Amino acid sequence: MSKKILIVGGGIIGICSAYYLSKSGHDVTIIDKYGMNSGASYVNAGYLSPGHIIPLAAPGVIKQGLKWMFNSSSPFYVEPRINLDFFKWLYAFNKSCSNSNVKNSILPIIEISLLSQDLLKDIKNKNKMDFHYDQKGLLMLCKTEKCLEKEKDVVDLAVQNGLRAKMLNQSEIKKIEPNINIDSIGAAYFYCDHHTTPGELINELKDYIQKKGVKCITNTEIESFEIKNNKIESVNISNQKLIYDEYILSAGTWTSKLCKKLGIDLLLQAGKGYSINHSSKTDISCPAILVEPKCAITPMNGFTRYSGTMEISSINNRIRKNRVNAICDAVESFYPNIIIPESDREAAEYGFRPISADGVPYIGRANKINNVVIATGHAMMGWSMSTGTGKIVAEIIDDTKTSINIDRFNPNRKF
Ligand SMILES: Cc1cc2nc3c(=O)[nH]c(=O)nc-3n(C[C@H](O)[C@H](O)[C@H](O)COP(=O)(O)OP(=O)(O)OC[C@H]3O[C@@H](n4cnc5c(N)ncnc54)[C@H](O)[C@@H]3O)c2cc1C
């Protein structure tokens, strides 16, 4: 049965949900507070990485965060602030930084990431889309033995869980990246990881869904929800009352604010990250993560992107120049022939990753309001998990068996 559906938030998660919901025959509208042309879904590193098997909430993360808290150019930073939602999130996040959280998350993370890769290839091929999609794998470059050893543990875990990955020495790295000097002592290599150019992909998908009848209302915010019998009856925007059968909350970092209006307590914080586009040509051909400084390098269609920093902070528009410089300096230190011009550093952009309290997304029906599906909290894996999330959202709405088990993603889980 066709339903009228409102998707709140038109980032990659909202757009992929719209793709599958409209394919399923529903009448879909996306509403976005801004222009659907900026933020995390545009500035990300473009990785589709089943190899990222460890959730953000893992042993040692809080300790590392505390160590780096007063270093303004560190890659991971938690801004201290007096805010009840932040305290609740921090308490739950700290509790989740455990071996059991990692153990319980690995399989669901791999399943949704692999599902998403398959679905994205399918979307591209079936619809003859042009967006850049590359399957060159991902190098995790290390400068120290300590990091190399940790990467070896991740490779072993990945292989045990069916992924293709291995450790490389310097000459093996050179075979993968022959045209550029790399200063590292070795790397982990995830054959299973793919990459894309985000702006290209999201714009092509956005055009496609609109041609298929999805309506997009931009620069418009929901003022209030009217709730009756545990259901959203209508939403109010600019003196207009709009009525839908189902509501998908996919507003990224801002989803917790929307949930609050509905009496739902969703533990979510913003993890700001920056990216810098290198305007002149580089000889980098394989994506790489610089493990110690935690920066991502992506050869995109026509340019190279450097990204990094996880700043758990309030939602603000401030670009911290010292963090942008720390990303660029790290790139120049691993790739001695690369020089990033000041003009590219000045043009750095940012986005907010929606960070759940255990680093695993929230996908599923809200238990307090019957016609609400929540889809957010993907942290640094939202691009990798986007098409899988969209497909699952449509399956939930259609009340059909989901493509994978989604118990681990339950948005009503307790911490
Ligand atoms: C620097 C950086 C690098 C990254 N690299 C990768 C990567 O390589 N691979 C990967 O998998 N992930 C990566 N990520 C994470 C990934 O980008 C995010 O997880 C993903 O984009 C989140 O998508 P989203 O649609 O949930 O949220 P967003 O992209 O934030 O979209 C949310 C949308 O909701 C709208 N909105 C907000 N409030 C409201 C409201 N009240 N009403 C209506 N609309 C609203 C916003 O305007 C926005 O358009 C990276 C992130 C960053 C910042």
The ligand as an SDF file (V2000), in Angstrom:
LIG
                    3D

 53 58  0  0  0  0  0  0  0  0999 V2000
   35.4850   15.0750    7.3440 C   0  0  0  0  0  0  0  0  0  0  0  0
   34.5620   13.9000    7.2960 C   0  0  0  0  0  0  0  0  0  0  0  0
   34.9790   12.7430    6.6310 C   0  0  0  0  0  0  0  0  0  0  0  0
   34.1400   11.6320    6.5840 C   0  0  0  0  0  0  0  0  0  0  0  0
   34.5080   10.5350    5.8540 N   0  0  0  0  0  0  0  0  0  0  0  0
   33.6840    9.4760    5.7580 C   0  0  0  0  0  0  0  0  0  0  0  0
   34.0090    8.3760    4.9200 C   0  0  0  0  0  0  0  0  0  0  0  0
   35.0170    8.3720    4.2210 O   0  0  0  0  0  0  0  0  0  0  0  0
   33.1780    7.3010    4.9040 N   0  0  0  0  0  0  0  0  0  0  0  0
   32.0470    7.2760    5.6650 C   0  0  0  0  0  0  0  0  0  0  0  0
   31.3600    6.2740    5.6510 O   0  0  0  0  0  0  0  0  0  0  0  0
   31.6610    8.3440    6.4010 N   0  0  0  0  0  0  0  0  0  0  0  0
   32.4530    9.4380    6.4520 C   0  0  0  0  0  0  0  0  0  0  0  0
   32.0840   10.5100    7.2110 N   0  0  0  0  0  0  0  0  0  0  0  0
   30.7980   10.4710    7.9300 C   0  0  0  0  0  0  0  0  0  0  0  0
   29.6270   10.7120    6.9950 C   0  0  0  0  0  0  0  0  0  0  0  0
   29.9140   11.8220    6.1990 O   0  0  0  0  0  0  0  0  0  0  0  0
   28.3620   10.9480    7.8230 C   0  0  0  0  0  0  0  0  0  0  0  0
   28.1620    9.8610    8.6960 O   0  0  0  0  0  0  0  0  0  0  0  0
   27.1410   11.0650    6.9070 C   0  0  0  0  0  0  0  0  0  0  0  0
   27.3450   12.0340    5.9070 O   0  0  0  0  0  0  0  0  0  0  0  0
   25.9090   11.4130    7.7210 C   0  0  0  0  0  0  0  0  0  0  0  0
   24.8640   11.5830    6.8180 O   0  0  0  0  0  0  0  0  0  0  0  0
   23.4390   12.0760    7.3060 P   0  0  0  0  0  0  0  0  0  0  0  0
   22.5540   12.1240    6.1370 O   0  0  0  0  0  0  0  0  0  0  0  0
   23.0360   11.2520    8.4830 O   0  0  0  0  0  0  0  0  0  0  0  0
   23.6960   13.5280    7.9270 O   0  0  0  0  0  0  0  0  0  0  0  0
   24.0270   14.9120    7.2130 P   0  0  0  0  0  0  0  0  0  0  0  0
   24.8470   14.7440    6.0170 O   0  0  0  0  0  0  0  0  0  0  0  0
   24.5170   15.8020    8.3090 O   0  0  0  0  0  0  0  0  0  0  0  0
   22.6020   15.3910    6.7350 O   0  0  0  0  0  0  0  0  0  0  0  0
   21.6350   15.7970    7.6390 C   0  0  0  0  0  0  0  0  0  0  0  0
   20.7110   16.7600    6.9320 C   0  0  0  0  0  0  0  0  0  0  0  0
   19.6570   17.1200    7.8440 O   0  0  0  0  0  0  0  0  0  0  0  0
   19.3750   18.4900    7.6890 C   0  0  0  0  0  0  0  0  0  0  0  0
   18.7150   18.9810    8.8970 N   0  0  0  0  0  0  0  0  0  0  0  0
   19.2590   19.2840   10.0860 C   0  0  0  0  0  0  0  0  0  0  0  0
   18.3190   19.6720   10.9610 N   0  0  0  0  0  0  0  0  0  0  0  0
   17.1460   19.6050   10.3070 C   0  0  0  0  0  0  0  0  0  0  0  0
   15.8050   19.8760   10.6800 C   0  0  0  0  0  0  0  0  0  0  0  0
   15.4760   20.2920   11.8870 N   0  0  0  0  0  0  0  0  0  0  0  0
   14.8540   19.7150    9.7600 N   0  0  0  0  0  0  0  0  0  0  0  0
   15.1700   19.2920    8.5030 C   0  0  0  0  0  0  0  0  0  0  0  0
   16.4210   19.0200    8.1120 N   0  0  0  0  0  0  0  0  0  0  0  0
   17.4020   19.1610    9.0000 C   0  0  0  0  0  0  0  0  0  0  0  0
   20.7390   19.1090    7.4150 C   0  0  0  0  0  0  0  0  0  0  0  0
   20.6010   20.3510    6.7610 O   0  0  0  0  0  0  0  0  0  0  0  0
   21.4040   18.0540    6.5380 C   0  0  0  0  0  0  0  0  0  0  0  0
   21.1540   18.3000    5.1610 O   0  0  0  0  0  0  0  0  0  0  0  0
   32.8750   11.6640    7.2490 C   0  0  0  0  0  0  0  0  0  0  0  0
   32.4610   12.8280    7.8820 C   0  0  0  0  0  0  0  0  0  0  0  0
   33.2770   13.9420    7.9170 C   0  0  0  0  0  0  0  0  0  0  0  0
   32.7890   15.1850    8.5770 C   0  0  0  0  0  0  0  0  0  0  0  0
  1  2  1  0
  2  3  1  0
  2 52  2  0
  3  4  2  0
  4  5  1  0
  4 50  1  0
  5  6  2  0
  6  7  1  0
  6 13  1  0
  7  8  2  0
  7  9  1  0
  9 10  1  0
 10 11  2  0
 10 12  1  0
 12 13  2  0
 13 14  1  0
 14 15  1  0
 14 50  1  0
 15 16  1  0
 16 17  1  0
 16 18  1  0
 18 19  1  0
 18 20  1  0
 20 21  1  0
 20 22  1  0
 22 23  1  0
 23 24  1  0
 24 25  2  0
 24 26  1  0
 24 27  1  0
 27 28  1  0
 28 29  2  0
 28 30  1  0
 28 31  1  0
 31 32  1  0
 32 33  1  0
 33 34  1  0
 33 48  1  0
 34 35  1  0
 35 36  1  0
 35 46  1  0
 36 37  1  0
 36 45  1  0
 37 38  2  0
 38 39  1  0
 39 40  1  0
 39 45  2  0
 40 41  1  0
 40 42  2  0
 42 43  1  0
 43 44  2  0
 44 45  1  0
 46 47  1  0
 46 48  1  0
 48 49  1  0
 50 51  2  0
 51 52  1  0
 52 53  1  0
M  END
$$$$
